[in-house]
Amino acid sequence: MIRELWEDEIRGEGFGESKFKLYESNEGLREDDANPYFVVWLHGMHCGMIGPKDLKTMQWRLQRRVIFMVPLSPRPCDGLSFNWGCAFTKQQNKKLLEILLRKSAAEFAEEGSWSKELGFVFGHLHYNFLNALTEKINELSSEFNAERIIAMGYSMGGFGAIQLGCFAPELFDAVVSVAGYGMGTSEPNSGYGAPQPVSGEIFDLFLEREACKLARVPVVLAVHAPSDMCSSFRDVSAIIQKTQETAWDTWERSTAKLVRVPDGMANSDHPGKKRKSNHGYFNCTLLHNGSEKMLWRELRRLVDRAPQRGGDSMDWEPERGWGRSRRWSRMYEDPPNSRSWGWCPT
């Protein structure tokens, strides 16, 4: 059973209307008196709000009562468009050559520069919106006395989930990015035509300044198809690797894993399409029966064993010793190569 609880709006300065709905789902549970999970679902580009039927399926696969918060990415405001907390203007296409000639990647990151198609590269993080959204998540999850808080999203929503985890890592128990991406790109042949080397330099800055904060989230999962031509598998691999390396260096109790979607399933949402982007694996990773083995079983296991927010985590060890207890000597073990860590369904 799933029911809509209420609808409201995220309010703050410098961003447009951002409505959200709250749902409660307890499908398949005999008892619903346990504290719920609080799941923030972020939609992809041009998608709008997810249907209650799909939310009910996700709750059933989590095997817990769930309160879903389903917001909409902000509407444009003061000349800015939004990919969740990434803001950009429409002026970049006209100014790209001039900016590339006179500005460094660091200046891009500090001041922001933008494009209709390259907002994720030349945009900037809009901290007012991210602050307003995370404050609302904290308020509502506390109201429901949520046991766990999870940020999830697909495509642009996966990008948004990463933004939330970077902005307020102490708030979340898990971040799940499906077909997501970061700011900038290391891809030399991006389908968006992102100019190199500046796009790669911006991505490197994102890794060093933002993605490293994901190491403070107990569970970080990225689900991605290597053949995806819309969002970069290589970039997401680097984000997971950066999370793992930071956890190693700072002794954070974090488990970060990359789940590889087989190429044969990468376009399974639209099998009849002649032009294949390999970016259509929403159903097989999140809803269909195969998603149990690909995502949900592992997510349940990791969240179950993760330390509680604000609690004592000294008795908990991340997967394969990553970010292990301080009493272990680092001099006898080197960190594993993250690219060998990807969990691939068989």
Long-range contacts (C-beta under 8 A, 24 or more apart in sequence): 1-25, 1-26, 1-27, 1-56, 2-27, 2-52, 2-53, 2-55, 2-56, 2-59, 4-52, 5-67, 10-71, 10-74, 10-129, 10-132, 10-133, 10-136, 11-132, 12-128, 12-129, 12-131, 12-132, 13-128, 14-77, 14-78, 14-80, 14-126, 14-128, 14-129, 15-74, 15-77, 15-80, 15-82, 15-87, 15-126, 15-128, 15-129, 15-132, 16-74, 16-75, 16-76, 16-77, 16-82, 17-72, 17-74, 17-75, 18-71, 18-72, 18-73, 18-74, 18-75, 18-129, 18-133, 19-71, 19-72, 20-69, 20-70, 20-71, 20-72, 20-136, 21-49, 21-69, 21-70, 22-67, 22-68, 22-69, 22-70, 22-140, 23-52, 23-55, 23-67, 23-68, 23-70, 24-65, 24-66, 24-67, 24-68, 25-52, 25-55, 25-56, 25-59, 25-60, 25-65, 25-66, 25-68, 26-59, 26-65, 26-66, 27-56, 27-59, 27-60, 28-60, 28-63, 29-63, 29-64, 29-65, 32-65, 34-64, 34-65, 34-147, 35-144, 35-145, 35-146, 35-147, 36-64, 36-65, 36-66, 36-67, 36-144, 36-145, 36-146, 36-147, 37-62, 37-64, 37-65, 37-66, 37-67, 37-146, 37-147, 37-148, 37-149, 37-150, 38-66, 38-67, 38-69, 38-137, 38-140, 38-141, 38-144, 38-146, 38-148, 38-149, 38-150, 39-66, 39-67, 39-68, 39-69, 39-149, 39-150, 39-151, 39-152, 40-68, 40-69, 40-70, 40-71, 40-137, 40-149, 40-150, 40-151, 40-152, 40-161, 40-164, 41-68, 41-69, 41-70, 41-152, 41-153, 41-157, 42-71, 42-73, 42-84, 42-151, 42-152, 42-153, 42-154, 42-156, 42-157, 42-158, 42-160, 42-161, 42-164, 43-70, 43-72, 43-73, 43-153, 43-154, 43-156, 43-157, 44-153, 44-154, 44-155, 44-156, 44-157, 44-158, 44-179, 45-83, 45-155, 45-156, 47-154, 47-155, 47-156, 47-157, 48-72, 54-286, 54-287, 57-286, 57-287, 58-286, 58-287, 61-291, 61-292, 61-296, 62-296, 62-299, 62-300, 63-300, 64-147, 67-140, 67-141, 67-144, 67-146, 69-136, 69-137, 69-140, 71-133, 73-156, 73-160, 74-129, 80-126, 81-119, 82-126, 82-129, 83-119, 83-120, 83-123, 83-156, 83-159, 83-160, 84-129, 84-156, 84-157, 84-159, 84-160, 84-163, 85-125, 85-126, 85-127, 85-129, 85-130, 85-133, 85-160, 85-163, 85-164, 85-167, 86-119, 86-120, 86-123, 86-124, 86-125, 86-126, 86-159, 86-163, 86-183, 87-112, 87-119, 87-123, 87-124, 87-125, 87-126, 87-129, 88-112, 88-114, 88-115, 88-118, 88-119, 88-122, 88-123, 88-124, 89-114, 90-114, 90-115, 90-116, 92-116, 92-118, 92-119, 92-122, 93-117, 96-195, 100-195, 100-198, 104-201, 105-198, 105-201, 105-202, 105-204, 105-205, 106-205, 108-198, 108-201, 108-202, 109-202, 109-205, 109-206, 109-209, 117-192, 117-193, 118-192, 118-193, 118-194, 118-199, 120-159, 120-181, 120-182, 120-183, 120-184, 120-185, 121-183, 121-184, 121-185, 121-192, 121-194, 121-199, 121-202, 122-202, 123-183, 125-163, 125-167, 125-183, 125-210, 127-167, 130-163, 130-164, 130-167, 130-168, 131-167, 133-164, 134-164, 134-167, 134-168, 134-171, 137-164, 137-171, 138-168, 138-171, 148-173, 148-174, 148-303, 149-173, 149-174, 149-309, 150-174, 150-175, 150-176, 150-303, 151-175, 151-176, 152-176, 152-177, 152-178, 153-177, 153-178, 153-180, 154-178, 154-179, 154-180, 154-282, 154-286, 155-179, 155-180, 155-230, 155-231, 155-279, 156-180, 158-222, 158-231, 159-231, 162-211, 162-214, 162-239, 165-213, 165-214, 165-217, 165-220, 166-210, 166-211, 166-213, 166-214, 167-213, 169-213, 169-214, 169-215, 169-216, 169-217, 170-216, 170-309, 171-309, 172-217, 173-217, 173-218, 173-219, 173-303, 173-306, 173-309, 174-217, 174-218, 174-219, 174-220, 174-221, 174-299, 174-302, 174-303, 174-306, 175-214, 175-217, 175-219, 175-220, 175-221, 176-221, 176-222, 176-223, 176-295, 176-299, 177-221, 177-222, 177-223, 177-236, 178-222, 178-223, 178-224, 178-281, 178-282, 178-285, 178-286, 178-295, 179-223, 179-224, 179-225, 179-228, 179-230, 179-231, 179-279, 179-281, 179-282, 179-285, 180-222, 180-224, 180-231, 180-236, 181-231, 181-232, 181-235, 181-236, 182-206, 182-207, 182-210, 182-211, 182-235, 182-236, 182-239, 183-210, 185-232, 185-235, 186-232, 186-234, 186-235, 186-238, 187-232, 187-234, 187-235, 190-232, 191-229, 191-230, 191-277, 203-235, 203-238, 207-238, 207-239, 207-242, 211-238, 211-239, 211-242, 211-243, 212-242, 212-243, 212-246, 213-246, 214-239, 214-242, 214-243, 214-246, 214-254, 214-256, 215-243, 215-244, 215-246, 215-247, 215-250, 215-252, 215-254, 215-256, 215-323, 216-252, 216-254, 217-254, 218-253, 218-254, 218-255, 218-302, 218-303, 218-306, 218-307, 218-313, 219-254, 219-255, 219-256, 219-299, 219-302, 219-303, 219-306, 220-254, 220-255, 220-256, 220-257, 221-256, 221-257, 221-258, 221-259, 221-295, 221-298, 221-299, 221-302, 222-256, 222-257, 222-258, 222-259, 223-259, 223-261, 223-285, 223-294, 223-295, 224-258, 224-259, 224-260, 224-261, 225-260, 225-261, 225-262, 225-263, 225-265, 225-266, 225-278, 225-279, 225-281, 226-260, 226-261, 226-263, 227-263, 227-266, 227-278, 228-266, 228-277, 228-278, 228-279, 229-277, 229-278, 229-279, 230-277, 230-278, 230-279, 231-279, 237-338, 237-339, 237-342, 240-338, 240-341, 241-338, 241-339, 244-322, 244-335, 244-336, 244-338, 244-341, 245-335, 245-338, 247-318, 247-322, 247-323, 248-322, 248-323, 248-335, 250-323, 251-323, 251-326, 252-323, 253-306, 253-307, 253-313, 253-316, 253-317, 253-318, 253-323, 254-318, 254-322, 254-323, 255-302, 255-306, 255-318, 255-319, 255-322, 255-323, 256-322, 256-338, 257-298, 257-302, 257-319, 257-341, 257-342, 257-343, 258-338, 258-339, 258-341, 258-342, 258-343, 259-285, 259-294, 259-295, 259-298, 259-342, 259-343, 259-344, 259-345, 260-342, 260-343, 260-344, 261-285, 261-294, 262-344, 262-345, 265-290, 290-345, 293-345, 294-345, 298-343
